[in-house]
Amino acid sequence: MGKKRPAWQGRLAGFPSGPDGADGEPRITPQAVRDQKFATTRLTQGYAVEEVDAFLDLVTDELARLIRERDEARAAARWPREGRVP
């Protein structure tokens, strides 16, 4: 069963992301973070809170994935699999 996408991701239609990863999820790029713009609200000063929260959730998920992949790669480098020839 695939990972269920959060409802807020539907609000990010057209968000620039990198190529899909092995799990089919879109990948955010550093350039996308730099280029991200948020709409201002008409009733109050500032940004649309839901839009900013959605973006922060996306960035948080991507950073967690990258850290996990890095840690797995480091562990694999320290502990070569059995039968592996250097």
C-alpha positions in Angstrom: 0.0 0.0 0.0 1.5 3.4 -1.0 2.0 6.3 1.3 -1.1 8.5 1.4 -0.4 12.1 0.4 -1.4 14.8 2.8 -4.4 16.9 1.7 -2.4 20.1 1.7 -0.3 18.9 -1.2 -3.2 19.5 -3.5 -2.9 23.2 -2.7 0.7 23.2 -4.1 -0.4 22.5 -7.6 2.2 23.8 -10.0 4.9 23.9 -7.2 8.3 23.5 -8.9 9.9 20.2 -7.7 12.7 18.0 -9.0 12.3 14.7 -10.7 10.3 12.0 -8.8 12.3 9.7 -6.6 12.2 5.9 -6.5 9.0 6.1 -4.4 7.3 8.3 -7.0 7.1 11.3 -4.7 8.1 14.7 -6.2 11.4 15.9 -4.9 11.9 19.5 -3.9 15.1 21.2 -5.1 17.2 24.0 -3.5 16.2 26.3 -6.4 12.5 25.6 -5.7 13.0 26.7 -2.1 14.8 29.9 -3.2 12.2 30.6 -5.8 9.1 29.9 -3.6 6.8 32.9 -3.4 3.8 33.2 -1.0 0.7 35.1 -1.6 -0.2 37.9 0.8 -3.6 38.0 2.4 -6.1 40.8 1.8 -7.7 40.8 5.3 -4.5 41.0 7.3 -0.9 41.8 6.8 1.5 38.9 6.2 1.3 35.6 4.2 -1.4 33.0 3.8 -0.6 30.8 6.8 -1.9 27.5 5.2 0.3 28.1 2.2 3.4 28.7 4.3 2.6 25.7 6.5 2.2 23.5 3.5 5.5 24.6 2.1 7.3 24.1 5.4 5.8 20.6 5.7 7.1 19.7 2.2 10.6 21.0 3.0 10.6 19.2 6.4 9.6 15.9 4.7 12.3 16.3 2.1 15.0 17.1 4.6 14.0 14.1 6.7 14.3 11.9 3.7 17.7 13.2 2.7 19.0 12.8 6.3 17.7 9.2 6.4 19.3 8.4 3.0 22.6 9.9 4.2 22.6 7.9 7.4 21.8 4.7 5.5 24.6 5.4 3.1 27.0 6.0 5.9 26.0 2.8 7.7 26.4 0.8 4.5 29.8 2.3 3.9 30.9 1.3 7.5 29.4 -2.2 7.4 29.8 -3.8 4.0 27.4 -6.5 3.2 28.5 -10.2 3.4 29.9 -11.6 0.2 30.7 -8.1 -1.1 34.1 -7.9 -2.8 35.9 -4.6 -2.2 
